[in-house]
Structure formats: structure tokens, C-alpha cells
Amino acid sequence: MNNVQTPFYFGGVASVTASLFSHPGDLIKVRLQTYRGEMKSVLSVLFGIYRTEGIFGYFNGLSANILRQGTYSTVRFGVYEAIRDRYKNKNGNVSMHVSLIGGMIGGALGGCVGNPSDVALVRMQNDNKLPENMRRNYKNVFDGIFRIYREEGFKALYNGFGPNIGLSVVMTATQVGTYDLFKQMLVYFGMSGSSTQTHLASSILASLVAATAVSPIDVAKTRIMDSKTKVYSGLFDALIRIPREEKFIALFKGWTPAFLRLAPHTIIMFLVLERMKAGYIRYQEKGGKLLLQ
């Protein structure tokens, strides 16, 4: 077993890479979550975007997604891995409570850092669904953040802060934390811890758990962030009113695109992360030194 410490920012780099492929699914999920009333199908939203916005419509808000992953995921992975490595067992495995608690703490801190770009992301993704006179037309994430601050005040950059922290905590615990747990389980049953098959299976299982666990909070967060007016007083108000006004299933609006986005995002993220770490460790074991450490 090696003792080489990999750079904390690898998680952020892997997440940004994955977001380049998963962004269209995230956009469709946001569009579905912000519809009020009758449920729309994934296909109707998918073809609706192409019909009215063209192929590039699937990438609205990409700059905000890149900034979000570069901040939020760098922090959450860095904190999670620091906690995991500090408290892992002598055999190198991590216990369930350490994995989940580490994920919760990492997610909370990552959510704090990433909230402004997340507000801009939700608005940019949903903008073309609005009537023309209500569109914000942000040029990019920096224009969006600056205009939100200038037009609505600093506090608006932290719209949905409570739901976002809740989402980040649950997401990191169930996505990043359970990935390590599933990988350990598969290794216990005979699979290699360094094989792509193990990483792929662990990613898929973690995606299923994460997509289901975060859906209610994600719907509430999206609704709060997308609104300029205070439709809901907070996370718990949204979680109570949405199912009461639109049925319980409304808390899982966008589950299918959320999973279809989260699964490839998680798979690509962890495959890239595992390859980066393996390459870095091999390089260090040969006595090499990277410039960016």
C-alpha cells in the first residue's frame, strides 16, 4: 500500500471534466424541476429545447457549471479526503461513519463556496424557458454574479443557501462517501481495487443512491434559487408545500434526467480521478516531482 498524498485539487479537476459531458442532463433536470403543476416528460423538454434553442441550448450556463465544480467540488473532495485519510483504519479501509461524516462536512463547506455560481447556474439554465420580458440574459457566469450582486444585493448570491447546503451535504455523503464504501465492498468480494470495472460499478451504485437521496432537496433548492421573489420561506417550507400543492411525486421531478446526468458525471469523475491519482502515485514513486503540488 502506498503512502503518497495526491493533490487536493484533483477532485475539482475531475469534476470539471465530467461537467463538460453531463451539463445537458443537468439543464434538462432544472427545466423539469421548475415546472409547476402537471409533470412534463424528459422527451418533451429535450425536444422542446432543441426546437426553440437549437443544439447549443443544451449548454446554456456551462460557464457557471465549470466555475461551480471548480470551487464546490475542489473544496468538498479536499475536505472529505483529508478526513478520510486522517481516520481510516490500519488496513487502509474507511468506516461507514467516517465516510458519511467526512462527506457531510466536505459537502457543507463546498456548498458555502459554490453557492454564488450555483445561483447563476440555475438562472442561466432556466432563462430561455421564461417569457422574453422576464429573461436575465446573463452573458456568462461572471456577468451573472456581478449583475445579481448589483441588481439584487449580495444576499441574492446566497439565495437557496439552506437547501444548497443540505443538498451538498447529502450529495457528497451519498456520492463520494458511498463510492468508497461500495469499492471496499466489491474488493471484499474479490474484485481488484485498481480495476476500471470496480471503479465503474462503484460509480453506478453511488449514483443510484445519490440521485434518490438528493432529489427532494434539489427540487426545493432549484425552485428557491430560480425565483426573484420569496415564494418559499425556506427549505422546510418548500419540502412541505411542494408535495401538498403538487403531490408527493413532485419532490422527484427531474429524477430521471438527474440520474442520467449524475451517473455519467459520477462515472467520468471517478474514472478521471482514479487515473490522475494512479499516474501521480507512479510518477512520485519513481522519484519524479510535479510542478503543481
Secondary structure, DSSP 4 states (H G I P E B T S, - for coil): ---PPPPTTHHHHHHHHHHHHHHHHHHHHHHHHH--SSPPPHHHHHHHHHHHH-GGGGGTTHHHHHHHIIIIIHHHHHHHHHHHHHH--TTS---HHHHHHHHHHHHHHHHHHHHHHHHHHHHHHHGGGS-GGG----SSHHHHHHHHHHHH-GGGGGTTHHHHHHHHHHHIIIIIIHHHHHHHHHHHTT--TT-HHHHHHHHHHHHHHHHHHHHHHHHHHHHHHH-SS-SSSSHHHHHHHHHHHH-GGGGGTTHHHHHHHHHHHHHHHHHHHHHHHHHHHHHHHTT---S--
